[in-house]
Amino acid sequence: MSETAEQRADTYTPRPGAPPSRPGFPRRAGALFLRQREATVFVVAVVLFLYFTFSNSAFLTKDNMVVFTQDLAPIAIIAIGEVMLLICGEIDLSVGFIYAFAPFLMHYLIDFYGVPGILAIVLSLLMGVVVGWVNAFLTVTVGVPSFITTLGTGFVLDGILLTTSHGEPAQIPNAVVGIGHWFGTYAWSEIVWAVVLVAIFHVVLTRTRWGLHTIAVGGNSLGAHEAGINVARIKYGNFMITGFVGALVGLQVAFQTSSIDPSNGGYQAMFYSVTAAVIGGTAMLGGVGTILGAFFGAAVLAVLTDGFSIQGISANPLNIIFGVAILIAMIANVSLARLRGEGRAR
Amino acid sequence: MTSGPAGPPAPASPDGDTPASPDGDVLRAEHIAKRFGAVTALVDVNMRLGKGEVLGLLGDNGAGKSTLIKILCGFQPQDSGRIILNGQEVSFKSVDQARSLGIDVVYQDLALINQLSVYHNMFLNRERVRWPLLANRSMRKAARQYLDEMGVNLPSVDAEVSRLSGGQRQAIAVARAVYTQAKILLLDEPLAAMGAKEAAMILDLVRDLKRKGEVSIIIIAHNYGQVLEICDRVNLLQHGEITLDKPAAETSVQELNDIVIEEYRAALQARHRAAG
């Protein structure tokens, strides 16, 4: 779990005059666990997982676990970028369109311009980074709010994609079928990518200067600037990280489904990731967030999608359940955060 | 923009002290001017700071005190004028550059990050790193040791600063500036909105620094009694210029109050004339 000040508050002063009684280990361990920002969503994910495991024998099977992890991984990976951005007080609405455009760019480069497969993949990933830079330039340097900036660049990317593809799916170019196994074709490749990236960025956020400065920029932008932190650099970097993970997921899903589909990604991919981030404990107003929480948030969304599909609930009522589940998770989060606050105040 | 090329800082003396210029001043501001659009914040500021001196910078709200402090610490550039550090002209491009030359600042808003711990705030943007990771243990230990040495009582250096009192937050901001071995310390209203007990803690910190004589301090404050008690000299900033420069021993709360009242009366008369 992340080591933020709040979570280490077990070292905080005891209430003066309080009786020196020491609670037992289970209570102390429980209290410590509940102090973790990721605790609520972790519990919700586990409860949902157990519910579907015991209510439907088809849930905990290898085939279904592959589907479950393939639902989870894209949300979790994009959520990495959104968490970093939300913490520093920004958001990227265009990431779902970077996701959709990246595999098409790879296809265009290979099939229309004869670019070698690996170079095409690298350039497609780089496209995500460049779009992230453009988002940062318009937001940080020009001063347009990121909500509007990324809405605009999202539309532009979507327009370019639909115009160039005529709204038609494409095939994975033969040149990259082999390398594609490592990106998404192998059953567990996406979840491995997700776990590795989540682990790396969890460390980046909680144990490096970049993470600390990201929190500082979102917590008090002027204060961070006054302390000499290059606020613009932090925001540029996090926009570019988000663009990169968006492009990466786009390529992975294309390889996994063996098809390049213009309807992939879009706002749904972005909103799922932002939802995962927020139910995982990331604040919309900046300064607070956790990558690990977003991963568990993605697990909640994936287990709901997958579990209810297995139960035979069709897509339309699923959205009702989805919405209610998100609200319940958020209410639990807010309530627990309040409890954590009261616990510290004592 | 600054006038003239940036000069290198004077080399530090072998014992690490900031060498004063031949006239004994560690910092001089000459003809500093600053505008923000149509608003003129500083017209022609000339001030000096001696080695080990505590200088009180006084003035009405909006007189340009904070603007001057932010220029001297590298947060923003002046439009014209020169800053002379240890006898050499300097042109700060950033807070980091000024800090590397021994100038540190405690801003009026403290520049603390509520979501971070005490020790992360103390080391903000000068973190100890065992690449690529933060050396949290080392920073935590150093912060605790430093705050103890300064006599700042805190429940824990792991606590979020949002949970601390105004005085504790102020003390952390001062400690953060001091622990870097700053030779020139700029304190922008360190006693603002503070109770007597908390203000006493900050004043004690300043007295302690003054007694050691290693740090030169410019302090902005509104309570003239407190200022005169700890300062060696006071400067009054009015309408973008220094209009009074006296040793603290040669002025009084009464004189400073009279000047402020005079300024207030003049403003009132000007307002009535404009209305009439």
Boltz contact constraints between the chains, C-beta under 6 A:
constraints:
  - contact:
      token1: [A, 5]
      token2: [B, 117]
      max_distance: 6.0
  - contact:
      token1: [A, 5]
      token2: [B, 158]
      max_distance: 6.0
  - contact:
      token1: [A, 5]
      token2: [B, 160]
      max_distance: 6.0
  - contact:
      token1: [A, 6]
      token2: [B, 160]
      max_distance: 6.0
  - contact:
      token1: [A, 8]
      token2: [B, 158]
      max_distance: 6.0
  - contact:
      token1: [A, 11]
      token2: [B, 156]
      max_distance: 6.0
  - contact:
      token1: [A, 11]
      token2: [B, 158]
      max_distance: 6.0
  - contact:
      token1: [A, 12]
      token2: [B, 155]
      max_distance: 6.0
  - contact:
      token1: [A, 12]
      token2: [B, 156]
      max_distance: 6.0
  - contact:
      token1: [A, 12]
      token2: [B, 159]
      max_distance: 6.0
  - contact:
      token1: [A, 13]
      token2: [B, 155]
      max_distance: 6.0
  - contact:
      token1: [A, 207]
      token2: [B, 133]
      max_distance: 6.0
  - contact:
      token1: [A, 207]
      token2: [B, 134]
      max_distance: 6.0
  - contact:
      token1: [A, 208]
      token2: [B, 132]
      max_distance: 6.0
  - contact:
      token1: [A, 209]
      token2: [B, 127]
      max_distance: 6.0
  - contact:
      token1: [A, 215]
      token2: [B, 115]
      max_distance: 6.0
  - contact:
      token1: [A, 216]
      token2: [B, 113]
      max_distance: 6.0
  - contact:
      token1: [A, 219]
      token2: [B, 113]
      max_distance: 6.0
  - contact:
      token1: [A, 219]
      token2: [B, 114]
      max_distance: 6.0
  - contact:
      token1: [A, 219]
      token2: [B, 115]
      max_distance: 6.0
  - contact:
      token1: [A, 220]
      token2: [B, 113]
      max_distance: 6.0
  - contact:
      token1: [A, 223]
      token2: [B, 111]
      max_distance: 6.0
  - contact:
      token1: [A, 223]
      token2: [B, 113]
      max_distance: 6.0
  - contact:
      token1: [A, 226]
      token2: [B, 107]
      max_distance: 6.0
  - contact:
      token1: [A, 226]
      token2: [B, 111]
      max_distance: 6.0
  - contact:
      token1: [A, 227]
      token2: [B, 111]
      max_distance: 6.0
  - contact:
      token1: [A, 227]
      token2: [B, 124]
      max_distance: 6.0
  - contact:
      token1: [A, 227]
      token2: [B, 125]
      max_distance: 6.0
  - contact:
      token1: [A, 228]
      token2: [B, 95]
      max_distance: 6.0
  - contact:
      token1: [A, 228]
      token2: [B, 96]
      max_distance: 6.0
  - contact:
      token1: [A, 228]
      token2: [B, 125]
      max_distance: 6.0
  - contact:
      token1: [A, 229]
      token2: [B, 125]
      max_distance: 6.0
  - contact:
      token1: [A, 287]
      token2: [B, 115]
      max_distance: 6.0
  - contact:
      token1: [A, 288]
      token2: [B, 115]
      max_distance: 6.0
